[in-house]
């Protein structure tokens, strides 16, 4: 199975740009941001037991895509030929893609999270997200709460006021999912949120959660209060605050083969042109 087969299997496309959700002319900063956002969604350490194996494969595939497109030579070959400089090297199972990821992004502190949440709540950006997700999900409050950053079940009343105001101003259509939502669904949403909160609290107690500021523990600590509704918050937060480490990290062992293969492939392309 080729690398393109893996990409199609996990992301329903053979286009690397589509898989990592960027435009063809995206620069390295945009590539890094997109890779970071998606890799957090599929990172094995942040996956449930049932999704861990498939998400590990998706995470590794995304990491490989980023390594290709962020490398000037391998990207040029892909853009020109639609092929990869060395498909075999991408199937290297010994490459530590988790280390590759950690070389690019720092851990987040509790202060980063609190600062971000304080700035986001009630901001224009939050209002834009509420509006966008209201339209996208046609007024489904479950989906709105699941996708707007920093949101919890406690934000529902505030969100409803914002959306109602948008409807009155005719900035958005009035969806029945919102204006005629079954009261039983609202009640079930509150019950579900409370249940998830208790489950997260029990899980934190079971693993003996400590109060340091590492991202892994901080995520679990936040789950006590926010549970599953916080997944999107951490993805977006890390995309905003993730920065490369100050130290100069060593490149992965696969970097050299990639460059060498790029040179070889470029020569082949040039030779083919001369023959035409």
Residue pairs with C-beta under 8 A, 6 or more apart in sequence:
2 87
3 61
3 64
3 84
3 87
3 90
3 91
4 14
4 84
4 87
6 57
6 61
7 13
7 14
7 16
7 19
7 61
7 65
8 14
10 19
10 54
10 57
10 58
10 61
11 18
11 19
11 58
11 61
13 19
16 65
16 68
16 69
16 78
17 23
17 24
17 26
17 69
19 61
19 62
19 65
20 31
20 34
20 35
20 38
20 62
20 65
20 66
20 69
21 34
21 37
21 38
22 30
22 31
22 34
23 30
24 79
26 34
26 69
28 70
31 66
31 69
31 70
32 66
32 70
32 104
33 239
35 62
35 63
35 65
35 66
35 104
36 104
36 105
36 238
36 239
36 242
37 235
37 236
37 238
37 239
38 62
39 59
39 62
39 63
39 66
39 101
40 46
40 234
40 235
40 238
40 239
41 235
42 55
42 56
42 58
42 59
42 62
43 55
43 59
43 101
44 52
44 55
44 56
44 59
44 98
45 216
46 219
46 231
46 234
47 55
47 56
59 97
59 101
60 97
63 97
63 100
63 101
64 90
64 97
67 74
67 100
67 252
67 254
67 255
67 258
68 74
68 75
68 78
68 84
68 90
68 258
69 75
69 78
71 255
71 258
71 259
71 262
73 85
73 258
73 259
73 262
73 263
73 266
74 84
74 85
74 258
74 259
74 261
74 262
76 262
76 266
77 83
77 84
77 85
77 262
77 265
77 266
77 269
78 84
78 85
80 269
81 265
81 269
83 265
84 90
85 258
85 261
85 262
85 264
85 265
86 257
86 258
86 261
86 265
89 254
89 257
89 258
89 261
92 254
95 252
95 253
95 254
96 252
99 252
100 252
103 244
103 245
103 249
104 242
104 244
105 238
105 242
105 243
105 244
106 242
106 243
106 244
106 245
107 214
107 215
108 215
108 218
108 237
108 238
108 241
108 242
109 213
109 218
110 213
110 218
112 237
112 241
113 218
113 222
113 237
116 150
116 237
116 240
116 241
117 150
117 233
120 126
120 149
120 150
121 150
126 148
126 149
126 150
127 162
129 147
129 148
129 149
130 144
130 148
130 159
130 162
130 163
131 163
131 166
131 171
131 172
133 143
133 144
133 147
133 148
134 144
134 163
134 166
134 172
134 175
134 178
135 172
135 173
136 143
137 143
137 144
137 147
137 177
138 175
138 177
139 163
139 174
139 175
139 176
139 177
139 178
139 179
139 181
140 177
140 178
141 156
141 159
141 160
141 177
141 178
141 181
141 186
141 189
142 185
142 189
144 151
144 159
145 151
145 152
145 153
145 155
145 156
145 159
145 189
145 229
146 228
146 229
146 232
147 232
148 155
148 159
148 232
149 232
149 233
149 236
149 237
150 233
151 159
151 229
151 233
152 193
152 225
152 226
152 229
152 230
153 189
153 190
153 193
153 229
156 186
156 189
163 172
163 178
166 172
167 173
167 174
167 179
193 227
193 229
196 227
196 228
196 229
197 224
197 225
197 226
197 227
199 227
200 220
200 223
200 224
200 227
201 224
203 220
203 223
204 220
204 221
204 223
204 224
207 220
209 217
209 220
209 221
210 217
211 217
211 221
219 230
219 234
222 230
222 234
223 230
226 233
